Amino acid sequence: MQTKQLETLVLQTRPFGENHRMVTLLTVHVGVHNAVAFSAQKLQHPLYAVCQPLVRSSVLFTKPERGLQEVVQGQIITSYDRIKADVVLLAYAQAMCELVLRLPQVDVDQRDLYTVFTGSFAYMEKSDDPWRPFSFLQLWMLHNLGLGDDPFAWDTVVQAGVAHNLAQTNRGTLDDYLSSSLDRAVSKTIAAALSQELDDRAGIRLKSRRVIDSLERFYL
């Protein structure tokens, strides 16, 4: 039986049997993958908190000769409590997780992807602007899908009048993008335009966009 210790971020969980939980994890070394956490559905079990969505932990895995990889131990690094307490921040964080889960076939540097997520969530813990990190991840995905880096070639972005803003701010790193001088309205417009680009060019329509669209209409 093999064992390994990895830093992980829980993207999604679902019940597995009566008391167990299947978790989909993003890790710094091996990308997006599934593991089973036995008895983690029980509130009193030590793995219950570790296996909640949007929890970042250091996790010990075992891999039997047959069967699924197992989560056997975990130490929480952060649970992003501010994001979970804010309906808007949570909706965008869930959209980011869904976006990655919709693109398992993309050959990318998974260490870079993990850094994008942890950097984005750290920013969202301190800021009320979730549109910048969400936009950056969408730009990152468009690039890795081979759909280009030129915002003037994206019809929806051009029609929304934000191609010039993207050309100025999309300098390649998350820190650069998050520190750019975009105002709130432009950030929101860019996020929506890029979502439409992913729909039009890659056929990716996020289910979580319905929640986001409702929030945009009634709360923002």
LINMOFEN-V242110 format. One record per residue. N is the residue number from 1. RES is the residue in one small letter. PSI is psi in whole degrees, 0 to 359 (NA if undefined). OMEGA is omega in whole degrees, -180 to 180 (999 if undefined). Layout:
BEGIN
n = <N;N>
res = <RES;RES>
psi = <PSI;PSI>
omega = <OMEGA;OMEGA>
END
This chain:
BEGIN
n = <1;2;3;4;5;6;7;8;9;10;11;12;13;14;15;16;17;18;19;20;21;22;23;24;25;26;27;28;29;30;31;32;33;34;35;36;37;38;39;40;41;42;43;44;45;46;47;48;49;50;51;52;53;54;55;56;57;58;59;60;61;62;63;64;65;66;67;68;69;70;71;72;73;74;75;76;77;78;79;80;81;82;83;84;85;86;87;88;89;90;91;92;93;94;95;96;97;98;99;100;101;102;103;104;105;106;107;108;109;110;111;112;113;114;115;116;117;118;119;120;121;122;123;124;125;126;127;128;129;130;131;132;133;134;135;136;137;138;139;140;141;142;143;144;145;146;147;148;149;150;151;152;153;154;155;156;157;158;159;160;161;162;163;164;165;166;167;168;169;170;171;172;173;174;175;176;177;178;179;180;181;182;183;184;185;186;187;188;189;190;191;192;193;194;195;196;197;198;199;200;201;202;203;204;205;206;207;208;209;210;211;212;213;214;215;216;217;218;219;220>
res = <m;q;t;k;q;l;e;t;l;v;l;q;t;r;p;f;g;e;n;h;r;m;v;t;l;l;t;v;h;v;g;v;h;n;a;v;a;f;s;a;q;k;l;q;h;p;l;y;a;v;c;q;p;l;v;r;s;s;v;l;f;t;k;p;e;r;g;l;q;e;v;v;q;g;q;i;i;t;s;y;d;r;i;k;a;d;v;v;l;l;a;y;a;q;a;m;c;e;l;v;l;r;l;p;q;v;d;v;d;q;r;d;l;y;t;v;f;t;g;s;f;a;y;m;e;k;s;d;d;p;w;r;p;f;s;f;l;q;l;w;m;l;h;n;l;g;l;g;d;d;p;f;a;w;d;t;v;v;q;a;g;v;a;h;n;l;a;q;t;n;r;g;t;l;d;d;y;l;s;s;s;l;d;r;a;v;s;k;t;i;a;a;a;l;s;q;e;l;d;d;r;a;g;i;r;l;k;s;r;r;v;i;d;s;l;e;r;f;y;l>
psi = <129;147;150;151;126;149;132;159;125;119;326;147;157;152;148;102;200;319;2;173;135;128;138;122;145;126;161;341;320;14;209;126;166;151;156;140;104;136;10;356;343;130;325;355;142;334;353;311;324;328;28;148;145;34;130;126;164;119;140;124;152;150;103;164;327;146;185;153;141;139;120;342;150;149;117;132;311;150;7;57;324;320;315;335;350;119;325;311;319;318;318;324;319;324;322;317;316;321;315;320;337;352;51;342;352;129;101;167;105;332;321;317;317;320;321;316;311;322;319;315;326;320;316;335;338;349;156;20;90;351;327;306;323;318;317;316;322;319;317;319;318;319;314;343;357;25;12;172;4;106;338;353;358;113;314;321;318;315;328;351;24;9;319;318;318;320;326;325;338;80;10;335;153;316;319;315;317;335;4;168;27;138;173;314;317;320;316;318;319;315;315;319;320;325;319;323;317;323;311;316;330;359;27;106;109;134;326;347;331;320;314;316;321;318;320;323;322;338;341;NA>
omega = <-180;175;176;180;-178;170;-173;170;-179;178;-174;175;175;180;178;-172;-174;-173;-172;-178;172;-178;173;-169;167;-179;-176;-174;-171;172;-178;177;-178;174;178;176;-176;179;-176;173;-178;-176;-176;-176;-179;-179;-178;-178;-179;-173;174;178;177;174;178;-173;165;-169;174;179;166;178;177;177;176;177;-174;170;-174;169;-177;-178;179;176;-177;174;175;179;175;-174;-179;178;-178;-178;-177;-173;-179;179;-179;-180;180;176;178;177;177;178;-180;-180;179;-180;178;-175;-178;-176;-176;-180;-176;173;-174;177;177;-180;179;178;177;-179;-177;176;180;-179;176;177;-178;175;-176;-171;174;-179;177;-174;180;179;178;178;-179;179;178;175;-180;179;177;178;-177;172;-180;-178;172;-179;-175;-178;179;176;-178;-172;-177;179;179;-180;179;178;-177;-179;-180;178;179;180;-180;-172;-176;-176;169;-179;180;-178;178;-177;-178;-179;-180;-172;178;175;-173;-177;180;178;179;-180;178;-179;180;-180;179;176;177;177;179;177;-176;-171;-176;180;-178;176;-176;175;-179;177;179;177;-179;180;178;178;180;-178;-169;-172;-170;999>
END
